[in-house]
């Protein structure tokens, strides 16, 4: 991967605060919006979600997920040339009271301080979205497939 592609991958992984989250709802694709934070250990992304949300119930029933991170569209830019990254993987709940939960809470609050309001609510929990593969699109005819280790390396280097 050339340096410009690497830089864009790292930016998408670490600077994008909101992603499209794809889950399976009764076997049918369902897409929602989720604020995301890179996990401190590079394992994937953290989301803080309510059990009332459809995507949370979907992920708890079937851990398979997809996440799409996109660069902001600039004026006069062709939307089809927009840099974007689609990740596929699984979600796992982070046990409350664990060291991983404390680290997730710290990382999440660093990006979204307003989330402090929901941290104490009993129906909210942290999920780790663990990518297994990805597809980086950098414009017309510029796309790369990524494996889990490439994604993790880019997450760690982009911090």
N, C-alpha and C positions, 0 to 999 in steps of 0.2 A: 504494500500500500504506500502510495506517495505521501509526502509530508502534508500537503494540503488536504488530502482525503482523511488522513489521521487526525488533523486538527479539527475538521468538521465533525468527524465521528465523536471525538472527545467533547466538543461543544454541545452537540445534540444530547449526549449522555449526561452531561453534568450541568448544563445551563438551562435546560428546558424544564420549566416548573410545572407544566400541565401537559398531560398526555391523553390520548384516546385509549381507553382500556376495553379490549374485547374479551368477552366471556361467553360461555355457553349457557343459555337459558332454556332448559328442557330440550336440549339438543339443537337449539337454533341460535345462531350468532346474535349477540347483544353488545352494543357499543355504548360506552358512557365516558364521561370526563373524570379524570382523577389527578389531583395534585400529587406529584412524585418527588422523591428525594433519593439520590444515590445512597445506597447502603455504605456505611463507613468502611466495611471490609471489601468492597467491590463485588459483593455477591449478587447484586441486582439493584432493585428499587424498593423503597419503602412507601407504602400507602397507609393512611390512617382512616379507617372506614367504619361506618355504622352498620350494624346487623340489620337495620331497617332498609338499607340500600339494596337494590336488586343485584348490583354487581357483587356485593359482599356475599349474599346468599348463594349466588351462582358459583363463586369461587370456592366456597365452603362445600358445595355439593359436587363440583368438578373443578379440580385445581388448574386445569389447562387454561391458559390465557394468552393474549397477544397485546402488545403495547406499541403505540405509534407515537414517535416524537418527531416534530417537524420544526424547521427553522421558521421564524416569522416571515411573512410575505412582505416584500418591499414594494414600493410604488413602481409601477410599470414592469414588474417581474412576471414572467409567465408562470402560472401556478404549477404547470407540469414540470418545470425546472426547479421547483422548490426542494432543497435538500431535506431528506427525511430518512428515518430509521424505523423499521418494523421489527419487533422482537417477538419471539415465541418462546414460551416456557411454562412454568408452573408457579402457583402461589402457595405459600405456606404461612400459617398463622404463627406469630411470635408470642410465646407464652408470657402472660402478664407476670411481673415480678422477677423475670429472668434478667441476666446481664444483657442479653441481646435486646430485650425490651427497653432497658434503660438507655442503651446506645441508640436505639431507634428513636426514642423520645427526644434525646438530645439533638440528633441530626435533624429531625423533623422540625423541632422548634427553632433551630438555627435558620432554616429557610422560611418557615411559616410561623412566626411568633404568635399570630392570632389564633393558632390551633390550641393554645393553652386552655381555651374555653371548653374544648371537647375532650381533653385528656382525662378528666375525671369522670366522664360519663360512662356508665357501665356497658352500654351497647356498642362502644367504639373499641376497636382493637387495631393493632399493627399487623400488616401482612407484608411478607417479603416476596416480591415478584422476581423469580430467579430465571433469567434468560438461558435458553439452551441453544438458540440460533438466532440469526438476524439477517436482515437485508438492508444495506445502506444504498440509497439512491441519491446521487449527486447531480442529476440532470440527465439530459437526453443521452442515452447510450453509455451512461456511467453508473454502473451498479455493481456492488460487491456482496457476496455472501460471507457471513461471519459465523464462527463457532463460539461456544461459550467462553473459551479461554481468550479469544481476541476481544470479546466484549468486556470481560473482567479486566484485562490489561488496560484497555482504553479508559474504563471507569476509574481505575486507580491512578493512571497517568494524568487524567484530566482534572484531578482534584487540586 
